[in-house]
Amino acid sequence: MSAEFDETVALRALVESVPQLVGRVGVGSAPTSGDGKVLTPPYAVITQSNEATETDRFSSPVSTRRPSWIFHAVGTTELGAVQVLGWIDARLRPGGRGVIPVVPGRATKRITRLERPGNAEDNAVQPSVWYAIAVYGFESNPARPTT
């Protein structure tokens, strides 16, 4: 299992701790029921957006990552999608201050909301659904060993 995957797992676990979204968060695609059908809203889809990596060769052979994810908060109406994003934002940034995700083997910094590009209707599916879109990210460094 890669560290990037662990970071996504940690972020998904945070979002799934929202009572209305337990079992309703997909990574890369919409969450489905046991029979493979896409769940009806509300739900969220997380897609990794960026994996920026830096290495400071003078001080360390390890890298700093600044991954980010695009969130699609899905509702049956535009207001419903915005409400779902509100639940997510309240969990990731309570009071506007980002939480620090726990990722094994990594020292992480607070989650930030990087963008809030807007809302969009998806009428390619019937009945149509609405997305409220936001981009979140955080810095992740290798944990320093304790001695």
N, CA, C and O atoms as a GROMACS GRO file, in nm:
protein
  588
    1MET      N    1   0.084  -0.117   0.000
    1MET     CA    2   0.000   0.000   0.000
    1MET      C    3   0.089   0.123   0.000
    1MET      O    4   0.179   0.134   0.083
    2SER      N    5   0.065   0.217  -0.092
    2SER     CA    6   0.148   0.337  -0.101
    2SER      C    7   0.104   0.441  -0.001
    2SER      O    8  -0.009   0.439   0.048
    3ALA      N    9   0.194   0.533   0.030
    3ALA     CA   10   0.162   0.641   0.122
    3ALA      C   11   0.052   0.730   0.066
    3ALA      O   12  -0.032   0.780   0.141
    4GLU      N   13   0.051   0.751  -0.067
    4GLU     CA   14  -0.054   0.833  -0.128
    4GLU      C   15  -0.190   0.770  -0.100
    4GLU      O   16  -0.287   0.839  -0.068
    5PHE      N   17  -0.195   0.640  -0.114
    5PHE     CA   18  -0.320   0.569  -0.088
    5PHE      C   19  -0.360   0.586   0.058
    5PHE      O   20  -0.477   0.608   0.087
    6ASP      N   21  -0.264   0.577   0.150
    6ASP     CA   22  -0.293   0.596   0.292
    6ASP      C   23  -0.350   0.735   0.318
    6ASP      O   24  -0.440   0.750   0.400
    7GLU      N   25  -0.299   0.838   0.250
    7GLU     CA   26  -0.350   0.973   0.269
    7GLU      C   27  -0.494   0.985   0.221
    7GLU      O   28  -0.576   1.050   0.285
    8THR      N   29  -0.524   0.922   0.109
    8THR     CA   30  -0.662   0.923   0.059
    8THR      C   31  -0.754   0.847   0.154
    8THR      O   32  -0.866   0.890   0.180
    9VAL      N   33  -0.708   0.735   0.204
    9VAL     CA   34  -0.787   0.656   0.300
    9VAL      C   35  -0.817   0.739   0.424
    9VAL      O   36  -0.929   0.737   0.474
   10ALA      N   37  -0.718   0.812   0.474
   10ALA     CA   38  -0.737   0.895   0.592
   10ALA      C   39  -0.839   1.006   0.566
   10ALA      O   40  -0.924   1.034   0.651
   11LEU      N   41  -0.830   1.068   0.449
   11LEU     CA   42  -0.924   1.174   0.414
   11LEU      C   43  -1.066   1.119   0.400
   11LEU      O   44  -1.162   1.179   0.448
   12ARG      N   45  -1.077   1.005   0.334
   12ARG     CA   46  -1.209   0.943   0.318
   12ARG      C   47  -1.269   0.908   0.454
   12ARG      O   48  -1.389   0.928   0.476
   13ALA      N   49  -1.188   0.856   0.545
   13ALA     CA   50  -1.237   0.821   0.678
   13ALA      C   51  -1.290   0.944   0.751
   13ALA      O   52  -1.392   0.936   0.820
   14LEU      N   53  -1.222   1.056   0.737
   14LEU     CA   54  -1.271   1.179   0.799
   14LEU      C   55  -1.408   1.217   0.744
   14LEU      O   56  -1.499   1.249   0.821
   15VAL      N   57  -1.424   1.212   0.612
   15VAL     CA   58  -1.552   1.249   0.551
   15VAL      C   59  -1.661   1.149   0.589
   15VAL      O   60  -1.775   1.188   0.613
   16GLU      N   61  -1.626   1.020   0.593
   16GLU     CA   62  -1.726   0.920   0.631
   16GLU      C   63  -1.764   0.927   0.778
   16GLU      O   64  -1.859   0.860   0.820
   17SER      N   65  -1.692   1.005   0.857
   17SER     CA   66  -1.732   1.022   0.997
   17SER      C   67  -1.849   1.121   1.010
   17SER      O   68  -1.905   1.136   1.118
   18VAL      N   69  -1.886   1.188   0.901
   18VAL     CA   70  -2.007   1.271   0.899
   18VAL      C   71  -2.124   1.174   0.901
   18VAL      O   72  -2.136   1.090   0.811
   19PRO      N   73  -2.213   1.182   1.001
   19PRO     CA   74  -2.321   1.083   1.012
   19PRO      C   75  -2.403   1.062   0.885
   19PRO      O   76  -2.440   0.949   0.853
   20GLN      N   77  -2.432   1.167   0.811
   20GLN     CA   78  -2.513   1.156   0.690
   20GLN      C   79  -2.438   1.092   0.574
   20GLN      O   80  -2.499   1.057   0.473
   21LEU      N   81  -2.304   1.075   0.587
   21LEU     CA   82  -2.224   1.023   0.476
   21LEU      C   83  -2.157   0.889   0.505
   21LEU      O   84  -2.073   0.844   0.428
   22VAL      N   85  -2.193   0.825   0.615
   22VAL     CA   86  -2.136   0.693   0.647
   22VAL      C   87  -2.171   0.596   0.534
   22VAL      O   88  -2.288   0.576   0.502
   23GLY      N   89  -2.068   0.537   0.473
   23GLY     CA   90  -2.088   0.443   0.362
   23GLY      C   91  -2.130   0.509   0.232
   23GLY      O   92  -2.171   0.440   0.139
   24ARG      N   93  -2.120   0.642   0.225
   24ARG     CA   94  -2.169   0.715   0.109
   24ARG      C   95  -2.060   0.802   0.046
   24ARG      O   96  -2.088   0.907  -0.012
   25VAL      N   97  -1.933   0.757   0.057
   25VAL     CA   98  -1.820   0.831   0.001
   25VAL      C   99  -1.746   0.740  -0.095
   25VAL      O  100  -1.699   0.633  -0.056
   26GLY      N  101  -1.735   0.783  -0.219
   26GLY     CA  102  -1.662   0.706  -0.319
   26GLY      C  103  -1.528   0.772  -0.350
   26GLY      O  104  -1.515   0.894  -0.343
   27VAL      N  105  -1.430   0.692  -0.386
   27VAL     CA  106  -1.300   0.744  -0.429
   27VAL      C  107  -1.289   0.715  -0.578
   27VAL      O  108  -1.279   0.599  -0.620
   28GLY      N  109  -1.290   0.820  -0.658
   28GLY     CA  110  -1.278   0.806  -0.803
   28GLY      C  111  -1.408   0.782  -0.875
   28GLY      O  112  -1.418   0.810  -0.994
   29SER      N  113  -1.508   0.731  -0.806
   29SER     CA  114  -1.639   0.709  -0.867
   29SER      C  115  -1.746   0.714  -0.758
   29SER      O  116  -1.715   0.710  -0.639
   30ALA      N  117  -1.868   0.723  -0.801
   30ALA     CA  118  -1.979   0.732  -0.706
   30ALA      C  119  -1.990   0.603  -0.624
   30ALA      O  120  -1.964   0.495  -0.676
   31PRO      N  121  -2.027   0.615  -0.497
   31PRO     CA  122  -2.044   0.494  -0.415
   31PRO      C  123  -2.163   0.412  -0.465
   31PRO      O  124  -2.262   0.467  -0.514
   32THR      N  125  -2.152   0.282  -0.450
   32THR     CA  126  -2.257   0.193  -0.500
   32THR      C  127  -2.311   0.105  -0.388
   32THR      O  128  -2.247   0.086  -0.284
   33SER      N  129  -2.429   0.052  -0.412
   33SER     CA  130  -2.490  -0.042  -0.318
   33SER      C  131  -2.433  -0.181  -0.344
   33SER      O  132  -2.352  -0.200  -0.436
   34GLY      N  133  -2.474  -0.277  -0.265
   34GLY     CA  134  -2.426  -0.414  -0.281
   34GLY      C  135  -2.452  -0.473  -0.418
   34GLY      O  136  -2.378  -0.559  -0.464
   35ASP      N  137  -2.558  -0.427  -0.484
   35ASP     CA  138  -2.590  -0.480  -0.617
   35ASP      C  139  -2.526  -0.399  -0.730
   35ASP      O  140  -2.557  -0.420  -0.848
   36GLY      N  141  -2.436  -0.305  -0.694
   36GLY     CA  142  -2.362  -0.230  -0.795
   36GLY      C  143  -2.430  -0.105  -0.846
   36GLY      O  144  -2.376  -0.038  -0.934
   37LYS      N  145  -2.546  -0.071  -0.794
   37LYS     CA  146  -2.616   0.051  -0.839
   37LYS      C  147  -2.564   0.171  -0.761
   37LYS      O  148  -2.538   0.164  -0.641
   38VAL      N  149  -2.549   0.283  -0.833
   38VAL     CA  150  -2.505   0.407  -0.769
   38VAL      C  151  -2.609   0.448  -0.666
   38VAL      O  152  -2.730   0.444  -0.691
   39LEU      N  153  -2.560   0.488  -0.548
   39LEU     CA  154  -2.650   0.532  -0.442
   39LEU      C  155  -2.723   0.660  -0.483
   39LEU      O  156  -2.673   0.738  -0.564
   40THR      N  157  -2.840   0.680  -0.427
   40THR     CA  158  -2.908   0.807  -0.447
   40THR      C  159  -2.846   0.909  -0.353
   40THR      O  160  -2.799   0.873  -0.246
   41PRO      N  161  -2.844   1.035  -0.392
   41PRO     CA  162  -2.787   1.138  -0.304
   41PRO      C  163  -2.860   1.144  -0.170
   41PRO      O  164  -2.977   1.108  -0.161
   42PRO      N  165  -2.790   1.188  -0.067
   42PRO     CA  166  -2.661   1.255  -0.067
   42PRO      C  167  -2.545   1.157  -0.066
   42PRO      O  168  -2.553   1.049  -0.008
   43TYR      N  169  -2.435   1.196  -0.134
   43TYR     CA  170  -2.310   1.123  -0.127
   43TYR      C  171  -2.197   1.214  -0.173
   43TYR      O  172  -2.222   1.326  -0.218
   44ALA      N  173  -2.075   1.166  -0.162
   44ALA     CA  174  -1.959   1.245  -0.204
   44ALA      C  175  -1.865   1.157  -0.286
   44ALA      O  176  -1.855   1.037  -0.263
   45VAL      N  177  -1.797   1.220  -0.380
   45VAL     CA  178  -1.695   1.154  -0.461
   45VAL      C  179  -1.565   1.233  -0.445
   45VAL      O  180  -1.562   1.355  -0.463
   46ILE      N  181  -1.458   1.162  -0.410
   46ILE     CA  182  -1.326   1.222  -0.392
   46ILE      C  183  -1.236   1.173  -0.506
   46ILE      O  184  -1.227   1.053  -0.530
   47THR      N  185  -1.170   1.267  -0.574
   47THR     CA  186  -1.077   1.232  -0.681
   47THR      C  187  -0.946   1.304  -0.655
   47THR      O  188  -0.944   1.426  -0.635
   48GLN      N  189  -0.836   1.229  -0.654
   48GLN     CA  190  -0.707   1.295  -0.630
   48GLN      C  191  -0.678   1.390  -0.744
   48GLN      O  192  -0.693   1.356  -0.862
   49SER      N  193  -0.635   1.510  -0.708
   49SER     CA  194  -0.614   1.616  -0.806
   49SER      C  195  -0.467   1.639  -0.834
   49SER      O  196  -0.428   1.662  -0.948
   50ASN      N  197  -0.384   1.634  -0.730
   50ASN     CA  198  -0.245   1.673  -0.745
   50ASN      C  199  -0.159   1.597  -0.645
   50ASN      O  200  -0.202   1.569  -0.533
   51GLU      N  201  -0.039   1.563  -0.686
   51GLU     CA  202   0.057   1.496  -0.597
   51GLU      C  203   0.189   1.570  -0.613
   51GLU      O  204   0.285   1.516  -0.668
   52ALA      N  205   0.193   1.695  -0.565
   52ALA     CA  206   0.316   1.774  -0.575
   52ALA      C  207   0.417   1.722  -0.473
   52ALA      O  208   0.387   1.711  -0.355
   53THR      N  209   0.538   1.692  -0.520
   53THR     CA  210   0.643   1.639  -0.434
   53THR      C  211   0.767   1.726  -0.445
   53THR      O  212   0.805   1.768  -0.554
   54GLU      N  213   0.829   1.751  -0.332
   54GLU     CA  214   0.954   1.827  -0.329
   54GLU      C  215   1.057   1.749  -0.249
   54GLU      O  216   1.022   1.678  -0.155
   55THR      N  217   1.182   1.761  -0.286
   55THR     CA  218   1.291   1.700  -0.211
   55THR      C  219   1.397   1.805  -0.186
   55THR      O  220   1.438   1.877  -0.276
   56ASP      N  221   1.442   1.811  -0.061
   56ASP     CA  222   1.552   1.900  -0.025
   56ASP      C  223   1.676   1.812  -0.011
   56ASP      O  224   1.700   1.754   0.095
   57ARG      N  225   1.754   1.802  -0.115
   57ARG     CA  226   1.867   1.711  -0.117
   57ARG      C  227   1.976   1.748  -0.016
   57ARG      O  228   2.055   1.662   0.024
   58PHE      N  229   1.981   1.873   0.026
   58PHE     CA  230   2.084   1.912   0.122
   58PHE      C  231   2.054   1.863   0.263
   58PHE      O  232   2.146   1.834   0.340
   59SER      N  233   1.928   1.854   0.296
   59SER     CA  234   1.895   1.818   0.434
   59SER      C  235   1.839   1.677   0.450
   59SER      O  236   1.843   1.620   0.559
   60SER      N  237   1.787   1.621   0.343
   60SER     CA  238   1.721   1.493   0.360
   60SER      C  239   1.693   1.426   0.226
   60SER      O  240   1.670   1.495   0.127
   61PRO      N  241   1.695   1.293   0.222
   61PRO     CA  242   1.660   1.223   0.100
   61PRO      C  243   1.509   1.202   0.087
   61PRO      O  244   1.463   1.141  -0.010
   62VAL      N  245   1.431   1.251   0.184
   62VAL     CA  246   1.287   1.228   0.182
   62VAL      C  247   1.214   1.342   0.114
   62VAL      O  248   1.272   1.448   0.089
   63SER      N  249   1.090   1.320   0.083
   63SER     CA  250   1.014   1.420   0.009
   63SER      C  251   0.894   1.471   0.088
   63SER      O  252   0.836   1.400   0.170
   64THR      N  253   0.860   1.594   0.060
   64THR     CA  254   0.738   1.656   0.110
   64THR      C  255   0.635   1.646   0.001
   64THR      O  256   0.663   1.675  -0.116
   65ARG      N  257   0.515   1.607   0.039
   65ARG     CA  258   0.406   1.599  -0.060
   65ARG      C  259   0.298   1.699  -0.022
   65ARG      O  260   0.276   1.728   0.096
   66ARG      N  261   0.232   1.750  -0.123
   66ARG     CA  262   0.118   1.839  -0.104
   66ARG      C  263   0.003   1.789  -0.190
   66ARG      O  264  -0.034   1.852  -0.289
   67PRO      N  265  -0.053   1.674  -0.152
   67PRO     CA  266  -0.162   1.620  -0.233
   67PRO      C  267  -0.288   1.703  -0.217
   67PRO      O  268  -0.311   1.766  -0.114
   68SER      N  269  -0.370   1.701  -0.320
   68SER     CA  270  -0.500   1.766  -0.313
   68SER      C  271  -0.604   1.676  -0.379
   68SER      O  272  -0.572   1.589  -0.460
   69TRP      N  273  -0.728   1.700  -0.342
   69TRP     CA  274  -0.838   1.618  -0.391
   69TRP      C  275  -0.954   1.708  -0.431
   69TRP      O  276  -0.981   1.809  -0.366
   70ILE      N  277  -1.021   1.669  -0.539
   70ILE     CA  278  -1.143   1.736  -0.581
   70ILE      C  279  -1.259   1.662  -0.516
   70ILE      O  280  -1.270   1.540  -0.526
   71PHE      N  281  -1.345   1.736  -0.449
   71PHE     CA  282  -1.464   1.680  -0.386
   71PHE      C  283  -1.586   1.720  -0.466
   71PHE      O  284  -1.606   1.837  -0.498
   72HIS      N  285  -1.668   1.622  -0.499
   72HIS     CA  286  -1.799   1.646  -0.557
   72HIS      C  287  -1.901   1.605  -0.450
   72HIS      O  288  -1.920   1.486  -0.424
   73ALA      N  289  -1.964   1.704  -0.389
   73ALA     CA  290  -2.071   1.679  -0.292
   73ALA      C  291  -2.200   1.673  -0.372
   73ALA      O  292  -2.236   1.770  -0.439
   74VAL      N  293  -2.270   1.561  -0.364
   74VAL     CA  294  -2.381   1.536  -0.455
   74VAL      C  295  -2.515   1.542  -0.382
   74VAL      O  296  -2.533   1.482  -0.276
   75GLY      N  297  -2.608   1.615  -0.442
   75GLY     CA  298  -2.744   1.625  -0.390
   75GLY      C  299  -2.844   1.619  -0.504
   75GLY      O  300  -2.807   1.626  -0.621
   76THR      N  301  -2.970   1.606  -0.470
   76THR     CA  302  -3.075   1.601  -0.574
   76THR      C  303  -3.108   1.740  -0.626
   76THR      O  304  -3.164   1.754  -0.735
   77THR      N  305  -3.073   1.843  -0.549
   77THR     CA  306  -3.091   1.981  -0.590
   77THR      C  307  -2.960   2.056  -0.567
   77THR      O  308  -2.870   2.005  -0.501
   78GLU      N  309  -2.952   2.177  -0.621
   78GLU     CA  310  -2.832   2.256  -0.598
   78GLU      C  311  -2.815   2.288  -0.450
   78GLU      O  312  -2.705   2.279  -0.396
   79LEU      N  313  -2.923   2.324  -0.385
   79LEU     CA  314  -2.917   2.354  -0.242
   79LEU      C  315  -2.878   2.230  -0.161
   79LEU      O  316  -2.804   2.240  -0.063
   80GLY      N  317  -2.928   2.114  -0.203
   80GLY     CA  318  -2.891   1.988  -0.137
   80GLY      C  319  -2.742   1.958  -0.150
   80GLY      O  320  -2.679   1.913  -0.055
   81ALA      N  321  -2.686   1.983  -0.268
   81ALA     CA  322  -2.542   1.959  -0.290
   81ALA      C  323  -2.459   2.055  -0.205
   81ALA      O  324  -2.358   2.015  -0.148
   82VAL      N  325  -2.501   2.179  -0.196
   82VAL     CA  326  -2.431   2.277  -0.113
   82VAL      C  327  -2.437   2.235   0.034
   82VAL      O  328  -2.341   2.253   0.108
   83GLN      N  329  -2.550   2.179   0.076
   83GLN     CA  330  -2.563   2.131   0.213
   83GLN      C  331  -2.465   2.016   0.240
   83GLN      O  332  -2.402   2.012   0.346
   84VAL      N  333  -2.453   1.923   0.146
   84VAL     CA  334  -2.358   1.812   0.161
   84VAL      C  335  -2.216   1.866   0.173
   84VAL      O  336  -2.138   1.820   0.257
   85LEU      N  337  -2.181   1.963   0.089
   85LEU     CA  338  -2.047   2.022   0.098
   85LEU      C  339  -2.029   2.093   0.232
   85LEU      O  340  -1.919   2.094   0.288
   86GLY      N  341  -2.135   2.152   0.284
   86GLY     CA  342  -2.128   2.215   0.416
   86GLY      C  343  -2.095   2.114   0.525
   86GLY      O  344  -2.017   2.143   0.615
   87TRP      N  345  -2.154   1.993   0.517
   87TRP     CA  346  -2.123   1.887   0.613
   87TRP      C  347  -1.975   1.849   0.604
   87TRP      O  348  -1.907   1.833   0.705
   88ILE      N  349  -1.927   1.834   0.480
   88ILE     CA  350  -1.788   1.796   0.457
   88ILE      C  351  -1.695   1.904   0.510
   88ILE      O  352  -1.598   1.875   0.581
   89ASP      N  353  -1.723   2.029   0.475
   89ASP     CA  354  -1.637   2.139   0.516
   89ASP      C  355  -1.635   2.152   0.669
   89ASP      O  356  -1.530   2.181   0.727
   90ALA      N  357  -1.748   2.132   0.733
   90ALA     CA  358  -1.754   2.140   0.879
   90ALA      C  359  -1.670   2.030   0.944
   90ALA      O  360  -1.617   2.049   1.053
   91ARG      N  361  -1.657   1.916   0.877
   91ARG     CA  362  -1.575   1.807   0.932
   91ARG      C  363  -1.427   1.830   0.905
   91ARG      O  364  -1.344   1.805   0.993
   92LEU      N  365  -1.393   1.877   0.785
   92LEU     CA  366  -1.252   1.896   0.749
   92LEU      C  367  -1.195   2.026   0.803
   92LEU      O  368  -1.076   2.037   0.829
   93ARG      N  369  -1.284   2.128   0.820
   93ARG     CA  370  -1.238   2.260   0.866
   93ARG      C  371  -1.336   2.317   0.968
   93ARG      O  372  -1.398   2.420   0.941
   94PRO      N  373  -1.353   2.253   1.082
   94PRO     CA  374  -1.448   2.305   1.180
   94PRO      C  375  -1.412   2.448   1.222
   94PRO      O  376  -1.298   2.475   1.261
   95GLY      N  377  -1.509   2.536   1.213
   95GLY     CA  378  -1.482   2.676   1.246
   95GLY      C  379  -1.385   2.742   1.151
   95GLY      O  380  -1.327   2.846   1.184
   96GLY      N  381  -1.364   2.684   1.033
   96GLY     CA  382  -1.272   2.740   0.934
   96GLY      C  383  -1.126   2.701   0.956
   96GLY      O  384  -1.039   2.744   0.879
   97ARG      N  385  -1.099   2.621   1.059
   97ARG     CA  386  -0.960   2.580   1.088
   97ARG      C  387  -0.947   2.431   1.057
   97ARG      O  388  -1.015   2.348   1.118
   98GLY      N  389  -0.862   2.398   0.964
   98GLY     CA  390  -0.848   2.259   0.919
   98GLY      C  391  -0.801   2.164   1.027
   98GLY      O  392  -0.720   2.198   1.113
   99VAL      N  393  -0.854   2.042   1.020
   99VAL     CA  394  -0.807   1.936   1.110
   99VAL      C  395  -0.676   1.879   1.056
   99VAL      O  396  -0.643   1.898   0.939
  100ILE      N  397  -0.604   1.809   1.141
  100ILE     CA  398  -0.480   1.745   1.100
  100ILE      C  399  -0.509   1.596   1.082
  100ILE      O  400  -0.535   1.526   1.180
  101PRO      N  401  -0.506   1.546   0.958
  101PRO     CA  402  -0.537   1.405   0.936
  101PRO      C  403  -0.427   1.314   0.991
  101PRO      O  404  -0.309   1.350   0.989
  102VAL      N  405  -0.467   1.198   1.039
  102VAL     CA  406  -0.372   1.100   1.091
  102VAL      C  407  -0.341   1.001   0.979
  102VAL      O  408  -0.429   0.928   0.933
  103VAL      N  409  -0.215   0.998   0.937
  103VAL     CA  410  -0.169   0.908   0.832
  103VAL      C  411  -0.048   0.832   0.887
  103VAL      O  412   0.053   0.894   0.920
  104PRO      N  413  -0.057   0.700   0.899
  104PRO     CA  414   0.055   0.623   0.954
  104PRO      C  415   0.186   0.652   0.880
  104PRO      O  416   0.191   0.648   0.757
  105GLY      N  417   0.292   0.680   0.957
  105GLY     CA  418   0.424   0.703   0.899
  105GLY      C  419   0.443   0.840   0.838
  105GLY      O  420   0.547   0.867   0.778
  106ARG      N  421   0.345   0.928   0.853
  106ARG     CA  422   0.353   1.062   0.795
  106ARG      C  423   0.325   1.167   0.902
  106ARG      O  424   0.246   1.144   0.994
  107ALA      N  425   0.389   1.281   0.889
  107ALA     CA  426   0.360   1.399   0.972
  107ALA      C  427   0.284   1.495   0.882
  107ALA      O  428   0.339   1.550   0.787
  108THR      N  429   0.157   1.515   0.913
  108THR     CA  430   0.072   1.595   0.825
  108THR      C  431   0.042   1.731   0.888
  108THR      O  432   0.056   1.751   1.009
  109LYS      N  433   0.002   1.823   0.803
  109LYS     CA  434  -0.038   1.957   0.846
  109LYS      C  435  -0.189   1.972   0.826
  109LYS      O  436  -0.254   1.881   0.775
  110ARG      N  437  -0.241   2.083   0.867
  110ARG     CA  438  -0.385   2.107   0.862
  110ARG      C  439  -0.440   2.103   0.719
  110ARG      O  440  -0.375   2.146   0.624
  111ILE      N  441  -0.560   2.050   0.707
  111ILE     CA  442  -0.630   2.049   0.579
  111ILE      C  443  -0.673   2.192   0.546
  111ILE      O  444  -0.721   2.265   0.632
  112THR      N  445  -0.655   2.229   0.420
  112THR     CA  446  -0.702   2.359   0.374
  112THR      C  447  -0.794   2.340   0.255
  112THR      O  448  -0.781   2.244   0.179
  113ARG      N  449  -0.887   2.433   0.240
  113ARG     CA  450  -0.969   2.433   0.118
  113ARG      C  451  -0.898   2.524   0.020
  113ARG      O  452  -0.881   2.643   0.046
  114LEU      N  453  -0.857   2.469  -0.092
  114LEU     CA  454  -0.777   2.540  -0.191
  114LEU      C  455  -0.862   2.617  -0.291
  114LEU      O  456  -0.823   2.724  -0.337
  115GLU      N  457  -0.978   2.562  -0.324
  115GLU     CA  458  -1.066   2.624  -0.423
  115GLU      C  459  -1.210   2.588  -0.394
  115GLU      O  460  -1.238   2.486  -0.331
  116ARG      N  461  -1.300   2.672  -0.440
  116ARG     CA  462  -1.443   2.642  -0.437
  116ARG      C  463  -1.499   2.691  -0.570
  116ARG      O  464  -1.560   2.798  -0.578
  117PRO      N  465  -1.477   2.609  -0.678
  117PRO     CA  466  -1.510   2.656  -0.812
  117PRO      C  467  -1.658   2.675  -0.842
  117PRO      O  468  -1.692   2.748  -0.936
  118GLY      N  469  -1.748   2.613  -0.766
  118GLY     CA  470  -1.890   2.636  -0.793
  118GLY      C  471  -1.971   2.509  -0.789
  118GLY      O  472  -1.930   2.408  -0.733
  119ASN      N  473  -2.088   2.516  -0.851
  119ASN     CA  474  -2.184   2.406  -0.854
  119ASN      C  475  -2.217   2.373  -0.999
  119ASN      O  476  -2.205   2.458  -1.087
  120ALA      N  477  -2.259   2.251  -1.022
  120ALA     CA  478  -2.294   2.211  -1.158
  120ALA      C  479  -2.403   2.104  -1.156
  120ALA      O  480  -2.406   2.019  -1.066
  121GLU      N  481  -2.489   2.109  -1.253
  121GLU     CA  482  -2.592   2.005  -1.266
  121GLU      C  483  -2.543   1.898  -1.363
  121GLU      O  484  -2.487   1.930  -1.468
  122ASP      N  485  -2.564   1.773  -1.327
  122ASP     CA  486  -2.532   1.662  -1.415
  122ASP      C  487  -2.664   1.604  -1.463
  122ASP      O  488  -2.729   1.527  -1.392
  123ASN      N  489  -2.703   1.641  -1.585
  123ASN     CA  490  -2.828   1.587  -1.640
  123ASN      C  491  -2.803   1.472  -1.736
  123ASN      O  492  -2.892   1.432  -1.811
  124ALA      N  493  -2.680   1.418  -1.735
  124ALA     CA  494  -2.650   1.299  -1.815
  124ALA      C  495  -2.708   1.175  -1.748
  124ALA      O  496  -2.722   1.071  -1.811
  125VAL      N  497  -2.741   1.187  -1.620
  125VAL     CA  498  -2.807   1.078  -1.548
  125VAL      C  499  -2.949   1.121  -1.519
  125VAL      O  500  -2.978   1.240  -1.506
  126GLN      N  501  -3.038   1.025  -1.509
  126GLN     CA  502  -3.177   1.056  -1.477
  126GLN      C  503  -3.222   0.978  -1.356
  126GLN      O  504  -3.204   0.856  -1.353
  127PRO      N  505  -3.278   1.043  -1.257
  127PRO     CA  506  -3.297   1.187  -1.250
  127PRO      C  507  -3.163   1.258  -1.233
  127PRO      O  508  -3.066   1.201  -1.182
  128SER      N  509  -3.159   1.385  -1.276
  128SER     CA  510  -3.033   1.460  -1.270
  128SER      C  511  -2.992   1.483  -1.124
  128SER      O  512  -3.075   1.478  -1.033
  129VAL      N  513  -2.863   1.508  -1.104
  129VAL     CA  514  -2.808   1.538  -0.972
  129VAL      C  515  -2.728   1.668  -0.981
  129VAL      O  516  -2.691   1.712  -1.090
  130TRP      N  517  -2.700   1.726  -0.866
  130TRP     CA  518  -2.620   1.847  -0.858
  130TRP      C  519  -2.492   1.817  -0.783
  130TRP      O  520  -2.491   1.736  -0.691
  131TYR      N  521  -2.383   1.885  -0.823
  131TYR     CA  522  -2.255   1.875  -0.756
  131TYR      C  523  -2.218   2.011  -0.700
  131TYR      O  524  -2.231   2.113  -0.768
  132ALA      N  525  -2.174   2.014  -0.576
  132ALA     CA  526  -2.105   2.131  -0.521
  132ALA      C  527  -1.959   2.090  -0.516
  132ALA      O  528  -1.926   1.987  -0.456
  133ILE      N  529  -1.872   2.166  -0.577
  133ILE     CA  530  -1.733   2.125  -0.598
  133ILE      C  531  -1.639   2.207  -0.511
  133ILE      O  532  -1.653   2.329  -0.500
  134ALA      N  533  -1.543   2.139  -0.451
  134ALA     CA  534  -1.439   2.207  -0.373
  134ALA      C  535  -1.311   2.125  -0.383
  134ALA      O  536  -1.315   2.005  -0.409
  135VAL      N  537  -1.198   2.191  -0.363
  135VAL     CA  538  -1.068   2.125  -0.366
  135VAL      C  539  -1.002   2.145  -0.229
  135VAL      O  540  -0.990   2.257  -0.180
  136TYR      N  541  -0.961   2.033  -0.169
  136TYR     CA  542  -0.894   2.035  -0.038
  136TYR      C  543  -0.756   1.971  -0.052
  136TYR      O  544  -0.733   1.890  -0.141
  137GLY      N  545  -0.666   2.009   0.036
  137GLY     CA  546  -0.533   1.949   0.036
  137GLY      C  547  -0.464   1.968   0.170
  137GLY      O  548  -0.514   2.039   0.257
  138PHE      N  549  -0.350   1.904   0.184
  138PHE     CA  550  -0.267   1.923   0.303
  138PHE      C  551  -0.125   1.880   0.272
  138PHE      O  552  -0.100   1.806   0.177
  139GLU      N  553  -0.032   1.927   0.354
  139GLU     CA  554   0.108   1.890   0.340
  139GLU      C  555   0.134   1.763   0.419
  139GLU      O  556   0.080   1.744   0.528
  140SER      N  557   0.215   1.675   0.362
  140SER     CA  558   0.247   1.547   0.425
  140SER      C  559   0.397   1.522   0.413
  140SER      O  560   0.454   1.522   0.304
  141ASN      N  561   0.460   1.499   0.529
  141ASN     CA  562   0.605   1.473   0.535
  141ASN      C  563   0.628   1.338   0.599
  141ASN      O  564   0.544   1.291   0.676
  142PRO      N  565   0.739   1.274   0.570
  142PRO     CA  566   0.771   1.150   0.642
  142PRO      C  567   0.784   1.180   0.792
  142PRO      O  568   0.844   1.280   0.831
  143ALA      N  569   0.729   1.093   0.873
  143ALA     CA  570   0.739   1.111   1.018
  143ALA      C  571   0.883   1.092   1.060
  143ALA      O  572   0.953   1.005   1.007
  144ARG      N  573   0.927   1.172   1.153
  144ARG     CA  574   1.064   1.157   1.205
  144ARG      C  575   1.063   1.050   1.311
  144ARG      O  576   0.973   1.046   1.395
  145PRO      N  577   1.161   0.962   1.308
  145PRO     CA  578   1.166   0.857   1.410
  145PRO      C  579   1.189   0.917   1.548
  145PRO      O  580   1.264   1.014   1.565
  146THR      N  581   1.124   0.858   1.646
  146THR     CA  582   1.145   0.903   1.784
  146THR      C  583   1.252   0.816   1.849
  146THR      O  584   1.248   0.693   1.838
  147THR      N  585   1.345   0.879   1.914
  147THR     CA  586   1.453   0.804   1.979
  147THR      C  587   1.463   0.839   2.125
  147THR      O  588   1.548   0.786   2.196
   0.00000   0.00000   0.00000
